[in-house]
């Protein structure tokens, strides 16, 4: 199964820590499980939401969204995902993957609940402090599998977007 | 009578999203901005709307950059390349 760890509040993340990350696992996580988001600081799972496949024979049987927060830091104020949900009620979470068990190529959010399509890109810093330059990646979405929440969730769906190298996609 | 179109006319063989590209910014289709927080994506969307720009926020993506933590992807007919490259619009305190 796939677990997506997302920071409850972006402001809780410090330098070197990710806002969101994924992990493949054999057994479901539980609230209170500890983890790192990129530094020595310990985080724990404060809320878990299970997402189930909408069809049979999807590559991944279960997906969990685990909201995490640093241990010892008060969790006060609105969560980032809930704030965004008020702005974009259909928002969904997109995970671009190449192969089961391998690290994700990217994790992003769709404001309209639509899956990721087309060629992936990243962005690199420029000399200007407020500008980043998009850089195209050699991956293109080929197959999309949808998962819907079993219980209340800030996201209407999680889409696993399976990618292939661009050259393969064009040849097909 | 016009001759029948046999090759799909001047339409590309694949939809735009399926075509290979060298740049994610495509004038008239989409533009990308980097911001410090998700809230700034919303604020930018609101400001574009107030300016009358036909753009909607379709996607946001966390980066590994400690300062510019998100990319905001806007789509719509008024998308341009390097909108904020113009120094008049490139004040980091604007959002």
HADDOCK unambig.tbl for C-alpha pairs under 7 A between the chains (distance, minus, plus):
assign (segid A and resid 15 and name CA) (segid B and resid 66 and name CA) 5.90 0.50 0.50
assign (segid A and resid 19 and name CA) (segid B and resid 62 and name CA) 6.92 0.50 0.50
assign (segid A and resid 107 and name CA) (segid B and resid 61 and name CA) 6.81 0.50 0.50
assign (segid A and resid 108 and name CA) (segid B and resid 60 and name CA) 5.95 0.50 0.50
assign (segid A and resid 108 and name CA) (segid B and resid 61 and name CA) 4.36 0.50 0.50
assign (segid A and resid 108 and name CA) (segid B and resid 62 and name CA) 6.58 0.50 0.50
assign (segid A and resid 109 and name CA) (segid B and resid 59 and name CA) 5.50 0.50 0.50
assign (segid A and resid 109 and name CA) (segid B and resid 60 and name CA) 5.23 0.50 0.50
assign (segid A and resid 109 and name CA) (segid B and resid 61 and name CA) 6.13 0.50 0.50
assign (segid A and resid 110 and name CA) (segid B and resid 58 and name CA) 5.89 0.50 0.50
assign (segid A and resid 110 and name CA) (segid B and resid 59 and name CA) 4.42 0.50 0.50
assign (segid A and resid 110 and name CA) (segid B and resid 60 and name CA) 6.62 0.50 0.50
assign (segid A and resid 111 and name CA) (segid B and resid 57 and name CA) 6.84 0.50 0.50
assign (segid A and resid 111 and name CA) (segid B and resid 58 and name CA) 5.03 0.50 0.50
assign (segid A and resid 111 and name CA) (segid B and resid 59 and name CA) 5.42 0.50 0.50
assign (segid A and resid 112 and name CA) (segid B and resid 58 and name CA) 6.26 0.50 0.50
assign (segid A and resid 117 and name CA) (segid B and resid 17 and name CA) 6.42 0.50 0.50
assign (segid A and resid 118 and name CA) (segid B and resid 17 and name CA) 4.54 0.50 0.50
assign (segid A and resid 118 and name CA) (segid B and resid 18 and name CA) 4.71 0.50 0.50
assign (segid A and resid 119 and name CA) (segid B and resid 18 and name CA) 6.93 0.50 0.50
assign (segid A and resid 119 and name CA) (segid B and resid 20 and name CA) 6.76 0.50 0.50
assign (segid A and resid 130 and name CA) (segid B and resid 34 and name CA) 6.94 0.50 0.50
assign (segid A and resid 130 and name CA) (segid B and resid 92 and name CA) 6.11 0.50 0.50
assign (segid A and resid 131 and name CA) (segid B and resid 34 and name CA) 6.35 0.50 0.50
assign (segid A and resid 132 and name CA) (segid B and resid 34 and name CA) 6.10 0.50 0.50
assign (segid A and resid 134 and name CA) (segid B and resid 23 and name CA) 6.69 0.50 0.50
assign (segid A and resid 134 and name CA) (segid B and resid 24 and name CA) 6.09 0.50 0.50
assign (segid A and resid 135 and name CA) (segid B and resid 23 and name CA) 6.62 0.50 0.50
assign (segid A and resid 136 and name CA) (segid B and resid 22 and name CA) 6.11 0.50 0.50
assign (segid A and resid 136 and name CA) (segid B and resid 23 and name CA) 6.24 0.50 0.50
assign (segid A and resid 136 and name CA) (segid B and resid 24 and name CA) 6.64 0.50 0.50
